Amino acid sequence: MNATRHSSIRSDPRTVSRPQVSNRPGDGTAVRARLGAILPPVLLLIMLLGAWEVYVDLGSVDRLVLPAPHEVAASLWDNAGMLASNLRPTAEEVLLGIALALLSGFALAIAIHLSPMLRRAVYPLAVGSQAVPIAVIAALLIFWWGFGILPKLAVITLICFFPVLVTTVDGLAAVDPEQLKLLRTLDASRWQAFRFAELPAALPAAISGARIALTVAVIGAYIAESQTATTGSYPGLGHEIDADLTALQTPRAYAAAVVLFVFAIVCFYTLALAERRLAPWAHRSRGMPR
């Protein structure tokens, strides 16, 4: 009797429990994490802009020297087309220059790592190259390559390859000795040891150097454009900033600087996303921002 009653209860559709729809707390956690990552810099930026606005409105500085944020925003809006046109050559210089810096820095780091004699010969010269004033060699670069993009790429590469070189050399030297010992035990060749142990160990460090170089490349493009003459209607944001400062168009110069500021942030976090694909283990261990 009890068995029959229990059986009827189980077969009664009204007594069958309905599946519960979960609220997926993981989604809420992800949203809170994203808000936690976005809100602090946004709030800090608002505070800094507010302090900047008050500082200028109080007459603490001449507006020809430091325009108010609302003047910079108005100039950014009014000159959006011109700034965008000048951003194109600057962005092209940055991307091509950083690509050359990555290739040259990474290749030289591998050569230095594999050849102690080359390290002793080249490393001091690489360090000294960072102290060469661009103004000293700008005229020579123009004499060699004219007024096009090549002198600017040379300047950006010269400025940016060093972080990639140093971080990659350190990463190659930081490989776990036990891994190398294991590979030697398995009769691995020098190339196999480099491919399976040293190169993966150096990849996170090389990407870190690339992130540093990428942000430096933006200011490198400004230096290149301001130090080497350029022809054309839109010579780049660096040249535009110098021309606006000379003409006392300070709000427009600051608007161009804002464009460079945003471009550098976008480049940095784009490379951070690439790191999540290329070296996810390093991304998790360092807790990089999403």
FIKOL-743210 format. One record per residue (C-alpha): residue in one letter; residue number from 0; x, y, z. Coordinates in steps of 0.02 Angstrom, whole numbers, always signed. Example, Ala and Ser with C-alpha at 12.3 -4.5 7.8 and 13.67 -1.06 7.14 Angstrom:
<sites>
> A,0,+615,-225,+390
> S,1,+684,-53,+357
</sites>
This chain:
<sites>
> M,0,+0,+0,+0
> N,1,+137,+121,+47
> A,2,+237,+69,-104
> T,3,+86,+102,-216
> R,4,+57,+272,-136
> H,5,+240,+321,-155
> S,6,+237,+263,-335
> S,7,+82,+368,-373
> I,8,+162,+519,-292
> R,9,+317,+500,-399
> S,10,+212,+478,-556
> D,11,+100,+628,-519
> P,12,+165,+771,-628
> R,13,+107,+898,-498
> T,14,+228,+826,-371
> V,15,+379,+822,-488
> S,16,+499,+959,-437
> R,17,+535,+1086,-572
> P,18,+713,+1123,-619
> Q,19,+778,+1276,-532
> V,20,+847,+1413,-643
> S,21,+1012,+1466,-572
> N,22,+1058,+1647,-562
> R,23,+1233,+1604,-620
> P,24,+1326,+1697,-486
> G,25,+1483,+1686,-590
> D,26,+1410,+1813,-711
> G,27,+1379,+1935,-571
> T,28,+1555,+1909,-507
> A,29,+1625,+1945,-679
> V,30,+1521,+2104,-693
> R,31,+1578,+2163,-522
> A,32,+1758,+2124,-567
> R,33,+1746,+2225,-726
> L,34,+1665,+2371,-634
> G,35,+1800,+2359,-502
> A,36,+1932,+2372,-638
> I,37,+1848,+2517,-731
> L,38,+1780,+2626,-592
> P,39,+1942,+2672,-501
> P,40,+2031,+2748,-653
> V,41,+1870,+2833,-710
> L,42,+1841,+2911,-539
> L,43,+2023,+2963,-526
> L,44,+2015,+3041,-700
> I,45,+1858,+3139,-652
> M,46,+1943,+3202,-494
> L,47,+2099,+3255,-589
> L,48,+1997,+3344,-723
> G,49,+1896,+3432,-589
> A,50,+2053,+3490,-500
> W,51,+2127,+3546,-666
> E,52,+1968,+3645,-707
> V,53,+1966,+3731,-537
> Y,54,+2152,+3770,-547
> V,55,+2132,+3858,-715
> D,56,+1969,+3947,-668
> L,57,+2050,+4021,-513
> G,58,+2174,+4109,-627
> S,59,+2324,+4017,-559
> V,60,+2399,+4000,-734
> D,61,+2379,+4087,-902
> R,62,+2261,+3994,-1019
> L,63,+2391,+4009,-1158
> V,64,+2502,+3899,-1051
> L,65,+2370,+3780,-981
> P,66,+2194,+3780,-1055
> A,67,+2046,+3718,-953
> P,68,+1982,+3542,-986
> H,69,+1820,+3607,-1063
> E,70,+1924,+3708,-1187
> V,71,+2025,+3554,-1232
> A,72,+1864,+3453,-1253
> A,73,+1789,+3589,-1364
> S,74,+1947,+3593,-1471
> L,75,+1944,+3403,-1480
> W,76,+1766,+3409,-1545
> D,77,+1795,+3553,-1667
> N,78,+1955,+3479,-1740
> A,79,+1908,+3295,-1736
> G,80,+1930,+3271,-1923
> M,81,+2100,+3355,-1930
> L,82,+2162,+3261,-1776
> A,83,+2102,+3096,-1847
> S,84,+2193,+3132,-2011
> N,85,+2353,+3169,-1915
> L,86,+2331,+3013,-1809
> R,87,+2340,+2900,-1961
> P,88,+2523,+2933,-2005
> T,89,+2571,+2932,-1821
> A,90,+2484,+2766,-1792
> E,91,+2567,+2694,-1947
> E,92,+2737,+2751,-1883
> V,93,+2704,+2678,-1711
> L,94,+2646,+2508,-1774
> L,95,+2783,+2487,-1904
> G,96,+2915,+2555,-1786
> I,97,+2865,+2440,-1644
> A,98,+2864,+2293,-1764
> L,99,+3042,+2332,-1816
> A,100,+3092,+2358,-1634
> L,101,+3017,+2190,-1584
> L,102,+3103,+2098,-1726
> S,103,+3272,+2180,-1700
> G,104,+3265,+2171,-1510
> F,105,+3208,+1990,-1505
> A,106,+3333,+1933,-1637
> L,107,+3477,+2023,-1553
> A,108,+3426,+1953,-1383
> I,109,+3431,+1776,-1451
> A,110,+3601,+1807,-1532
> I,111,+3670,+1880,-1371
> H,112,+3602,+1734,-1271
> L,113,+3679,+1605,-1385
> S,114,+3848,+1693,-1403
> P,115,+3937,+1758,-1246
> M,116,+4066,+1844,-1356
> L,117,+3929,+1938,-1450
> R,118,+3852,+1987,-1283
> R,119,+4015,+2064,-1225
> A,120,+4034,+2156,-1390
> V,121,+3857,+2216,-1424
> Y,122,+3773,+2241,-1255
> P,123,+3873,+2397,-1203
> L,124,+3839,+2477,-1373
> A,125,+3653,+2440,-1356
> V,126,+3652,+2525,-1187
> G,127,+3746,+2675,-1253
> S,128,+3628,+2693,-1401
> Q,129,+3491,+2747,-1281
> A,130,+3592,+2901,-1231
> V,131,+3613,+2968,-1408
> P,132,+3510,+3129,-1428
> I,133,+3392,+3111,-1575
> A,134,+3427,+3291,-1629
> V,135,+3608,+3243,-1661
> I,136,+3565,+3109,-1790
> A,137,+3402,+3182,-1859
> A,138,+3489,+3279,-1998
> L,139,+3590,+3125,-2045
> L,140,+3433,+3018,-2054
> I,141,+3349,+3146,-2167
> F,142,+3506,+3152,-2276
> W,143,+3501,+2963,-2294
> W,144,+3314,+2933,-2315
> G,145,+3231,+3098,-2355
> F,146,+3072,+3171,-2281
> G,147,+2964,+3014,-2283
> I,148,+2925,+2884,-2152
> L,149,+3095,+2796,-2147
> P,150,+3186,+2922,-2034
> K,151,+3041,+2914,-1911
> L,152,+3042,+2724,-1910
> A,153,+3229,+2729,-1873
> V,154,+3201,+2845,-1725
> I,155,+3058,+2741,-1654
> T,156,+3156,+2579,-1675
> L,157,+3309,+2656,-1591
> I,158,+3203,+2713,-1443
> C,159,+3097,+2555,-1424
> F,160,+3208,+2405,-1459
> F,161,+3305,+2417,-1295
> P,162,+3162,+2365,-1176
> V,163,+3128,+2214,-1286
> L,164,+3313,+2170,-1290
> V,165,+3340,+2181,-1102
> T,166,+3182,+2089,-1048
> T,167,+3208,+1951,-1177
> V,168,+3389,+1923,-1127
> D,169,+3338,+1913,-944
> G,170,+3195,+1795,-987
> L,171,+3308,+1679,-1086
> A,172,+3429,+1672,-940
> A,173,+3290,+1637,-814
> V,174,+3247,+1463,-879
> D,175,+3234,+1328,-747
> P,176,+3401,+1233,-741
> E,177,+3309,+1072,-701
> Q,178,+3218,+1083,-867
> L,179,+3383,+1100,-960
> K,180,+3455,+955,-861
> L,181,+3305,+848,-905
> L,182,+3321,+891,-1089
> R,183,+3507,+848,-1087
> T,184,+3462,+683,-1004
> L,185,+3343,+650,-1149
> D,186,+3486,+688,-1270
> A,187,+3403,+848,-1336
> S,188,+3502,+957,-1455
> R,189,+3546,+1139,-1418
> W,190,+3407,+1196,-1534
> Q,191,+3280,+1082,-1449
> A,192,+3331,+1148,-1277
> F,193,+3309,+1325,-1341
> R,194,+3142,+1286,-1422
> F,195,+3061,+1187,-1282
> A,196,+3135,+1268,-1126
> E,197,+3220,+1436,-1152
> L,198,+3101,+1513,-1280
> P,199,+2940,+1477,-1181
> A,200,+3024,+1544,-1024
> A,201,+3074,+1704,-1113
> L,202,+2906,+1735,-1197
> P,203,+2818,+1821,-1049
> A,204,+2969,+1933,-1019
> A,205,+2979,+1976,-1203
> I,206,+2795,+2024,-1206
> S,207,+2821,+2132,-1052
> G,208,+2961,+2220,-1143
> A,209,+2848,+2239,-1294
> R,210,+2714,+2322,-1187
> I,211,+2842,+2445,-1120
> A,212,+2910,+2477,-1294
> L,213,+2736,+2502,-1365
> T,214,+2695,+2644,-1246
> V,215,+2868,+2719,-1271
> A,216,+2839,+2707,-1460
> V,217,+2700,+2837,-1447
> I,218,+2815,+2967,-1371
> G,219,+2949,+2904,-1491
> A,220,+2834,+2948,-1636
> Y,221,+2812,+3123,-1565
> I,222,+3001,+3143,-1550
> A,223,+3027,+3076,-1726
> E,224,+2897,+3193,-1801
> S,225,+2961,+3344,-1707
> Q,226,+3145,+3311,-1747
> T,227,+3130,+3257,-1930
> A,228,+3051,+3365,-2063
> T,229,+2894,+3301,-2147
> T,230,+2801,+3342,-2306
> G,231,+2615,+3322,-2336
> S,232,+2451,+3396,-2277
> Y,233,+2443,+3289,-2119
> P,234,+2620,+3260,-2053
> G,235,+2567,+3179,-1890
> L,236,+2514,+3225,-1714
> G,237,+2691,+3263,-1656
> H,238,+2717,+3393,-1790
> E,239,+2541,+3460,-1759
> I,240,+2575,+3483,-1572
> D,241,+2734,+3580,-1606
> A,242,+2648,+3689,-1737
> D,243,+2501,+3726,-1622
> L,244,+2613,+3772,-1476
> T,245,+2713,+3889,-1588
> A,246,+2551,+3969,-1650
> L,247,+2483,+3982,-1471
> Q,248,+2342,+3861,-1514
> T,249,+2365,+3779,-1345
> P,250,+2193,+3695,-1330
> R,251,+2219,+3608,-1497
> A,252,+2394,+3553,-1445
> Y,253,+2322,+3478,-1285
> A,254,+2182,+3396,-1387
> A,255,+2314,+3312,-1495
> A,256,+2404,+3256,-1337
> V,257,+2240,+3180,-1275
> V,258,+2227,+3081,-1437
> L,259,+2404,+3015,-1410
> F,260,+2359,+2974,-1229
> V,261,+2208,+2871,-1280
> F,262,+2302,+2788,-1423
> A,263,+2440,+2731,-1305
> I,264,+2313,+2654,-1184
> V,265,+2226,+2562,-1325
> C,266,+2391,+2494,-1391
> F,267,+2446,+2438,-1217
> Y,268,+2287,+2341,-1178
> T,269,+2278,+2268,-1353
> L,270,+2448,+2191,-1324
> A,271,+2392,+2134,-1151
> L,272,+2250,+2039,-1236
> A,273,+2376,+1963,-1357
> E,274,+2478,+1906,-1207
> R,275,+2327,+1811,-1141
> R,276,+2331,+1711,-1304
> L,277,+2519,+1689,-1320
> A,278,+2568,+1664,-1137
> P,279,+2412,+1634,-1031
> W,280,+2513,+1559,-888
> A,281,+2607,+1723,-865
> H,282,+2446,+1823,-875
> R,283,+2367,+1722,-734
> S,284,+2522,+1724,-625
> R,285,+2539,+1912,-634
> G,286,+2353,+1948,-619
> M,287,+2350,+2064,-769
> P,288,+2195,+2174,-788
> R,289,+2061,+2106,-900
</sites>
